[in-house]
Amino acid sequence: MPARFSRIGVAGAGAWGTALANAAARAGRQVTLWGRDADTIEAMRRTRTNAPHLPGVVLAPSVAPTASLEALKDCDAVLLVVPAQASRAAAHALAPHLKAGTPLVACSKGIERGTSLFMTQVLAEACPEAIPAILSGPSFATDVAAGLPTAVTLAAEDPALAEALGAALGSASFRLYHSDDVRGVEIGGAAKNVLAIAAGIVGGRQLGASAAAALIARGFAELLRFGRAYGARAETLTGLSGLGDLILTCSTAQSRNYALGLTLGRGDHQLSPTGQLAEGALTASVLVAMADERGIDLPIARAVEAVLAGRSDIEQAIGSLLARPQKAEA
């Protein structure tokens, strides 16, 4: 069955896109890696590296960089590796170049602002002839690109498709578990980014390891409540794309979301301290709005959203959480 997906397209030549291209090549696939900047792509062709995003990582021989979307037309499946809020425009641009029935796999973690749609819903609207799927889990681009052991989840509504894609993209160092719980995988990836900002704030304020552990545990309870309300399965939320990704993202400044929270906690209120996109900063408001629609209690996510929106400072946010009534754990 993996032979069905011998030609893989990757739309997005940033760090994560380049890492996934190398992972697919390591699995024995021929890979077309598209990037919109022609000069950057030409440099990648010439040097076989993506120095601006993944310095020191050499592109696999079977990865072919291109600046032409037309080059993706013969791919058996395409990984869409652009920021969540840019996914609609990118999928719309891809649509004329994909054969009907081509799997299009979202590889970003977020919820679209303005529509409150999850990533596969965005792809279904913007590229209706494709088959949407989602890849998510505890992974850093540098680890995947270097071939370090990593496990993630790939979900599609058709379990056979999810299994076939996982088999085609997986290798000894990049293990893909498959699922048909698309919503659960999407929710885990989106919600954990917001919670990671909170974890970074705890680190930046030097509140201690005990507070960090409590934050992750209570944050996971929020993720579970939100996920169940929107149709996710518990086993998905407690798996790689939920709890696994939450643990990773809340534990190190390698995470852009944790790094943002760390900087905010130290008193610097710029949105993106690393100059890189922190998806959680754009997801927080829509996550809270969706929780309000269904009466879901998300105190940590709500505190993060208030800080990002400028309605609360760090001390007020921490104070509001500590002042919550003591109650039975649930």
Residue pairs with C-beta under 8 A, 6 or more apart in sequence:
1 163
1 164
1 167
1 168
2 27
2 28
2 164
2 167
2 168
4 76
4 164
4 168
5 29
5 76
5 77
5 103
5 164
5 165
5 168
5 169
6 29
6 30
6 76
6 168
7 29
7 30
7 31
7 32
7 74
7 75
7 76
8 21
8 24
8 29
8 30
8 31
8 32
8 75
8 76
8 77
8 78
8 79
8 168
8 169
9 31
9 32
9 34
9 71
9 72
9 75
9 77
9 78
9 79
10 17
10 18
10 20
10 21
10 24
10 31
10 32
10 33
10 34
10 78
10 79
10 81
11 17
11 34
11 69
11 72
11 78
11 79
11 80
11 81
11 82
11 90
11 94
12 34
12 35
12 79
12 80
12 81
12 82
12 90
12 107
13 21
13 33
13 34
13 35
13 36
13 37
13 40
13 41
13 44
13 50
13 53
13 65
14 35
14 53
14 81
14 82
15 50
15 53
15 54
15 141
15 142
15 145
16 81
16 107
16 141
17 33
17 35
17 79
17 81
17 82
17 107
18 33
18 50
18 53
18 54
18 57
18 59
18 141
18 145
19 54
19 57
19 141
19 142
19 144
19 145
20 79
20 81
20 107
20 135
20 144
21 31
21 33
21 59
21 60
21 63
22 57
22 59
22 60
22 63
22 144
22 145
22 147
23 144
23 145
23 169
23 171
23 173
23 174
24 31
24 79
24 168
24 169
25 31
25 60
25 61
25 62
25 63
26 60
26 147
26 171
26 173
26 174
27 168
27 169
27 170
27 171
27 174
29 62
29 168
29 169
30 62
30 64
31 60
31 62
31 63
31 64
32 64
32 66
32 71
32 72
32 75
33 44
33 59
33 63
33 64
33 65
33 66
34 65
34 66
34 67
34 68
34 69
34 71
34 72
35 41
35 44
35 65
35 66
35 67
36 67
37 67
38 67
40 50
40 52
41 65
41 66
41 67
42 67
43 51
44 50
44 59
44 65
45 65
48 58
48 59
49 55
49 56
49 57
49 58
49 59
50 57
50 59
53 141
54 141
54 142
54 145
57 142
57 145
57 146
59 65
64 71
69 93
69 94
69 97
70 97
72 78
72 94
72 97
72 98
73 97
73 98
73 99
74 99
75 98
75 102
76 102
76 103
77 102
77 103
77 104
77 105
77 165
77 168
78 94
78 98
78 102
78 103
78 104
78 105
78 130
79 105
79 107
79 135
80 87
80 90
80 91
80 94
80 104
80 105
80 106
80 107
80 108
80 123
81 107
81 108
82 90
82 108
83 108
83 110
83 277
83 279
84 108
84 109
84 110
84 111
84 112
84 119
84 190
84 279
84 282
84 283
85 110
85 112
85 113
85 282
87 106
87 108
87 112
87 119
87 122
87 123
87 126
88 112
88 122
88 125
88 126
89 126
91 104
91 122
91 123
91 126
91 127
91 130
92 126
92 127
94 104
94 127
94 130
95 126
95 127
95 128
95 129
95 130
98 104
98 127
98 129
98 130
99 129
100 129
100 130
101 129
101 130
101 131
102 129
102 130
102 131
103 130
103 131
103 132
103 133
103 156
103 161
103 165
104 123
104 127
104 130
104 131
104 132
104 133
105 132
105 133
105 134
105 135
105 154
105 165
106 119
106 120
106 122
106 123
106 132
106 133
106 134
106 135
106 186
107 134
107 135
107 136
108 119
108 279
109 119
109 136
109 189
109 190
109 192
109 193
109 245
109 279
109 283
110 119
110 189
110 190
110 193
110 279
110 282
110 283
111 117
111 118
111 119
111 186
111 190
111 283
111 286
111 287
111 290
112 118
112 119
112 121
112 122
112 286
113 282
113 285
113 286
115 122
116 286
116 289
116 290
117 125
118 182
118 183
118 186
118 187
118 190
119 132
119 134
119 186
120 132
120 133
120 134
120 182
120 186
121 132
123 130
123 132
124 132
131 156
131 158
131 161
132 156
132 182
133 154
133 155
133 156
133 161
133 162
133 165
133 182
134 154
134 155
134 156
134 182
134 185
134 186
134 189
135 152
135 153
135 154
135 155
135 176
136 152
136 153
136 155
136 185
136 186
136 188
136 189
136 241
136 245
137 150
137 151
137 152
137 153
137 177
137 189
137 240
137 241
137 244
137 245
138 150
138 151
138 152
138 240
138 244
138 245
138 247
138 248
138 249
139 150
139 152
139 245
139 248
140 248
140 254
140 255
142 254
143 150
144 150
144 174
147 173
147 174
148 173
149 173
149 175
150 173
150 174
150 175
151 175
151 176
151 177
151 240
151 244
152 174
152 175
152 176
152 177
152 240
152 241
153 176
153 177
153 178
153 179
153 185
153 236
153 239
153 240
153 241
154 162
154 165
154 166
154 169
154 176
154 177
154 178
154 179
155 162
155 178
155 179
155 180
155 181
155 182
155 184
155 185
155 186
155 236
155 241
156 162
156 165
156 178
156 180
156 182
157 180
157 182
158 180
159 178
159 179
159 180
162 178
162 179
162 180
163 178
165 176
165 178
166 176
166 177
166 178
167 176
169 176
170 176
177 239
177 240
179 185
179 236
179 241
181 232
181 233
181 235
181 236
183 227
183 230
183 231
183 232
184 227
184 231
184 232
184 233
184 236
184 237
184 241
184 242
185 236
185 241
187 223
187 226
187 227
187 230
187 232
187 237
187 242
188 223
188 227
188 232
188 236
188 237
188 239
188 241
188 242
188 243
188 245
188 246
189 241
189 245
190 279
190 283
190 287
191 222
191 223
191 226
191 227
191 283
191 287
191 301
192 219
192 223
192 242
192 245
192 246
192 249
192 250
193 249
193 257
193 278
193 279
193 280
193 283
194 257
194 280
194 283
194 284
194 287
194 301
194 304
194 305
195 215
195 216
195 219
195 220
195 222
195 223
195 246
195 249
195 250
195 280
195 300
195 301
195 304
196 246
196 249
196 250
196 255
196 257
196 258
196 261
196 280
197 257
197 258
197 260
197 261
197 264
197 278
197 280
197 281
197 284
197 304
197 308
198 215
198 219
198 261
198 300
198 301
198 303
198 304
199 212
199 215
199 216
199 219
199 249
199 250
199 251
199 258
199 261
200 250
200 253
200 255
200 257
200 258
200 259
200 260
200 261
200 262
200 263
200 264
200 265
201 261
201 262
201 264
201 265
201 304
201 307
201 314
201 317
201 318
202 211
202 212
202 215
202 261
202 265
203 212
203 258
203 261
203 262
203 265
204 261
204 262
204 263
204 264
204 265
204 266
204 267
205 265
205 266
205 314
205 318
207 318
212 250
215 250
215 300
216 246
216 247
216 250
218 300
219 246
219 250
219 300
219 301
220 242
220 243
220 246
221 330
222 297
222 298
222 299
222 300
222 301
223 237
223 242
223 246
224 234
224 237
225 296
225 297
225 298
226 287
226 290
226 291
226 296
226 298
227 234
227 236
227 237
227 242
228 234
228 237
229 291
229 294
229 296
230 290
230 294
236 242
237 243
248 255
249 255
249 257
249 258
250 258
251 258
252 258
253 259
253 262
256 272
256 274
256 276
256 277
256 278
256 279
257 278
257 279
257 280
257 281
259 273
259 274
259 278
260 271
260 272
260 273
260 274
260 278
260 280
260 281
261 304
262 273
263 270
263 273
264 307
264 314
265 314
267 314
271 278
271 281
271 308
272 278
272 281
280 304
281 308
284 301
284 304
284 305
284 308
285 305
285 308
285 309
287 298
287 301
287 305
288 298
288 301
288 302
288 305
290 296
291 297
291 298
291 301
291 302
299 320
299 321
299 324
300 321
303 312
303 317
303 318
303 320
303 321
304 317
306 312
306 316
306 317
307 313
307 314
307 317
312 320
